[in-house]
Structure formats: C-alpha cells, structure tokens
Amino acid sequence: MIAPPQPLTKSMLRQLNINSKRILVIQQRQITHFDNLMRDALTCSTCCAVISFLPQNCPELDDYHYLSAKYGTELVNLDSNQTYQLNTTH
C-alpha cells in the first residue's frame, strides 16, 4: 500500500480481502519520489499487487495501469472517499 490517506485497520484489510501479514505499507512521509516508487513497485517481480490512493484524474494513472498490465502486477487504486466509507460502515 502506497501512501494510505488514513491509518489502516485489520477490519478494513479484511473487507478488501488483504492478508495483513503479507503487506508492506509505505507512508507518505517515507516517500521522496512518488512516481519512481509506483513504477518500481509495479515492475518488481516480488510484488503481486499495488494499492494506491490517487485521485481518479491523476495524469500518471494511465501509465501505471499500462505497467500493471505489462508486468502482471495488479493495481488497485482507491480514492480517499472509498477508504473513508470502508472505515465508517463497519
């Protein structure tokens, strides 16, 4: 998970069918070059999925989807509103 906009709970991860023991969460404060990190994660052979929290109108999102398809790394992009709804409905 790259730069989640809010803390993640185990129940949120369960709702997304994500095993909390097999994820790496990279907080915004740890990122110096966001674009490089996204591209590295999507092209890394040891990463099976990348979850990002970019706005749907982000210009780089098309490039990230292309890399996702090319390298077979699933890309799930959740906007902040979706995350907030997950957090408050359960």
Protein Blocks (a to p, Z undefined) as FASTA:
>chain_A
ZZiabdcdfklmmmnopafklcccddfklpmblmlmmmmmmmpckbcbdcddddfklmkl
mmmmmmmmmnopacddddfklmmmmmmmZZ
